[in-house]
């Protein structure tokens, strides 16, 4: 399961999310950009929540999205939520339908040349659509030039690093050392700036990603455990139950 990056348009229901800028409510018409560049945590979603997702392997387009967003100030200026007009929503949904139709046709092709050509077309359509809408997000850079405080930069750097390295590193000391801070001082800053301790963030991000993976059709718990860097399936099951009150299999069945 490759790491994905892309866009999600809410079409019904609502969801509550948490970003470096605070809590945000997703409603129909809200477009969300998913990328390690923009740390985000889903807190809850309504039972009738539905959305259209357009995503691709991060290795193919991550550099296109992130190459000009390398500084904390750039990250701070952008909120990864945007409400689209009716026309913009229609355009996004039409493009998503077009891509889905081509992906369906791809399953019927047997000749390698045809398969490779259509795969390339699908990839280019995804990249074009993602970059078209990423341009709308980039306009926020022109509206907010206020530099973040040092403490805010500590929080942003932590969340960016966490979203990129949570599979390998889930200790407060690791992220504190990255910024040459003592674990206690680092934890004080993160708690004061976000309302959550570093360990709470680490657990929330890990569980959030676990839930995202468990929502995928036909995924095995062992696959999720491996993807998240747990040494064995039992360890992941125990971790998930401690933080959610249910086992991964129970979570899948409830979904």
C-alpha positions in Angstrom: 0.0 0.0 0.0 1.8 3.1 -1.3 1.4 6.4 0.5 -1.2 8.5 -1.4 -1.5 12.2 -2.0 -4.5 13.9 -3.5 -7.8 15.7 -3.1 -11.1 14.8 -1.5 -14.4 16.6 -2.1 -17.1 16.2 0.6 -20.5 15.4 -1.1 -22.6 14.7 2.0 -22.5 14.7 5.8 -19.7 16.3 7.8 -16.4 15.7 9.5 -14.3 17.4 12.2 -10.6 17.6 11.6 -7.6 19.1 13.3 -4.7 20.9 11.6 -1.8 23.1 12.7 -4.2 26.1 12.4 -6.9 24.5 14.6 -10.1 22.6 14.2 -12.1 22.7 11.0 -15.5 21.4 10.0 -15.8 19.7 6.6 -19.2 20.0 4.9 -20.5 19.4 1.4 -18.5 21.4 -1.1 -15.3 21.4 1.0 -12.2 20.3 -0.9 -9.5 18.8 1.2 -5.9 18.4 0.1 -4.1 15.3 1.5 -0.4 15.5 1.7 2.4 15.0 4.3 3.1 18.7 3.6 -0.2 19.5 5.4 -0.5 17.5 8.7 -4.1 16.7 9.4 -6.0 14.6 11.9 -9.6 13.4 11.5 -11.4 13.7 14.8 -14.9 12.4 13.8 -17.2 12.0 10.8 -21.0 11.7 10.6 -22.6 8.4 9.7 -23.8 9.9 6.3 -20.4 11.3 5.4 -19.4 10.6 1.8 -16.8 12.0 -0.5 -15.1 11.7 -3.8 -11.4 11.0 -3.6 -8.8 11.7 -6.3 -5.4 10.4 -5.3 -2.2 9.0 -6.7 1.1 7.5 -5.4 3.0 10.2 -3.6 6.1 9.4 -5.5 4.6 10.5 -8.7 3.3 14.0 -7.7 4.6 14.8 -4.3 7.4 16.9 -5.7 5.0 18.9 -7.8 3.0 19.9 -4.8 5.7 20.4 -2.2 8.7 21.8 -4.2 7.6 25.4 -3.4 6.4 24.7 0.1 9.6 24.0 1.9 9.5 26.7 4.6 7.3 26.7 7.8 6.0 30.1 6.8 4.6 28.7 3.5 3.0 25.8 5.3 1.5 28.2 7.9 -0.1 30.4 5.2 -2.1 27.5 3.7 -5.2 25.9 5.1 -5.8 22.5 3.4 -9.5 23.2 3.2 -11.3 25.1 0.4 -15.0 25.5 -0.3 -15.6 25.2 -4.0 -18.3 27.0 -6.0 -21.1 24.9 -7.6 -19.3 25.1 -11.0 -15.9 24.1 -9.4 -17.6 21.1 -7.7 -19.2 20.0 -10.9 -15.8 20.3 -12.8 -14.1 18.2 -10.1 -16.8 15.5 -10.1 -16.8 15.3 -13.9 -13.1 14.9 -14.0 -13.2 12.2 -11.2 -15.9 10.3 -13.2 -13.8 10.5 -16.3 -10.8 9.0 -14.5 -13.0 6.3 -12.9 -14.4 5.3 -16.3 -10.9 5.0 -17.7 -9.7 3.0 -14.7 -12.7 0.7 -15.2 -11.8 0.3 -18.9 -8.2 -0.5 -17.9 -9.4 -3.7 -16.2 -10.7 -5.0 -19.6 -7.5 -4.4 -21.6 -5.2 -7.3 -22.2 -2.7 -6.0 -24.7 0.3 -4.5 -22.9 0.6 -1.5 -25.2 -3.0 -0.5 -24.7 -2.7 -1.0 -21.0 0.4 1.1 -20.7 -1.0 3.9 -22.8 -4.2 4.2 -20.9 -2.3 4.0 -17.5 -0.2 6.9 -18.6 -3.4 8.9 -19.7 -5.0 8.2 -16.2 -1.8 9.3 -14.4 -1.6 12.5 -16.4 -5.3 13.3 -15.8 -4.9 12.8 -12.1 -1.8 15.0 -12.0 -3.5 17.7 -14.1 -6.6 17.8 -11.9 -4.7 17.8 -8.6 -2.4 20.6 -9.8 -5.3 22.6 -11.1 -7.0 22.6 -7.7 -3.7 22.9 -5.8 -3.3 26.3 -7.6 -6.5 27.4 -5.8 -4.9 26.6 -2.5 -1.7 28.4 -3.4 -3.6 31.6 -3.7 -3.6 31.7 0.1 0.1 32.4 0.0 -0.7 35.9 -1.3 -3.2 36.6 1.5 -1.2 35.7 4.6 2.4 36.9 5.0 2.5 36.9 8.8 5.5 34.9 9.9 4.8 32.4 12.7 6.4 32.7 16.1 9.3 30.5 17.1 7.0 28.3 19.2 4.6 28.0 16.4 7.4 26.9 14.1 8.4 24.3 16.6 4.9 22.9 16.5 4.7 23.0 12.7 8.1 21.3 12.3 7.0 18.6 14.7 3.7 17.9 12.9 5.4 17.9 9.5 8.1 15.5 10.7 5.6 13.3 12.5 3.4 12.9 9.4 6.4 11.8 7.4 8.1 9.6 10.0 5.4 8.3 12.4 5.8 4.7 10.9 9.5 4.6 12.0 9.6 6.9 15.0 6.9 7.2 17.7 8.8 8.6 20.7 8.8 12.2 22.0 12.5 12.2 22.5 13.2 11.6 18.8 11.2 14.6 17.7 12.6 16.8 20.5 16.1 16.0 19.5 15.3 16.9 15.9 14.9 20.5 17.1 17.7 20.4 19.6 15.2 20.7 22.5 14.9 18.8 25.7 11.9 16.4 25.7 10.3 18.4 28.6 10.7 21.9 26.9 9.6 20.5 23.6 6.5 18.9 25.2 5.6 22.2 26.9 5.7 24.1 23.7 3.7 21.6 21.7 1.1 21.4 24.5 0.8 25.2 24.8 0.5 25.8 21.1 -1.9 22.9 20.2 -3.6 21.8 23.3 -2.2 18.3 22.9 1.0 16.7 24.2 3.5 15.3 21.6 2.6 11.7 22.7 -1.1 12.4 22.1 -0.3 13.7 18.6 1.8 10.7 17.9 -1.0 8.3 19.0 -3.7 10.3 17.2 -1.8 10.4 13.9 -1.0 6.7 14.1 -4.6 5.7 14.9 -5.9 8.1 12.3 -3.8 6.5 9.6 -4.6 3.0 10.8 -8.3 3.8 10.4 -7.8 5.2 6.9 -6.1 2.0 5.9 -8.6 -0.3 7.6 -11.4 1.5 5.6 -9.9 0.2 2.3 -11.7 -2.7 0.8 -10.3 -6.2 1.4 -7.3 -5.0 3.4 -5.9 -7.4 6.0 -5.0 -6.3 9.5 -1.6 -7.8 9.0 -1.1 -5.6 6.0 -2.0 -2.5 8.0 0.3 -3.5 10.8 3.2 -3.9 8.4 2.4 -0.6 6.7 2.5 1.2 10.0 5.8 -0.3 11.1 4.6 -2.5 13.9 6.8 -5.5 14.5 3.9 -7.9 14.5 0.2 -8.1 14.1 -0.5 -8.7 17.8 1.3 -5.5 18.8 -0.7 -3.5 16.4 -4.0 -5.1 17.6 -3.2 -4.3 21.2 -2.1 -0.7 20.4 -5.3 -0.1 18.3 -7.6 -1.5 21.0 -5.9 0.6 23.8 -6.6 3.8 21.8 -10.0 3.1 20.3 -11.6 0.6 22.6 -12.0 -2.0 19.8 -9.9 -4.3 17.8 -9.0 -3.5 14.2 -11.3 -6.3 13.0 -14.2 -4.9 15.1 -13.5 -1.5 13.5 -13.7 -3.0 10.0 -16.9 -4.8 10.8 -18.5 -1.7 12.1 -17.6 0.1 9.0 
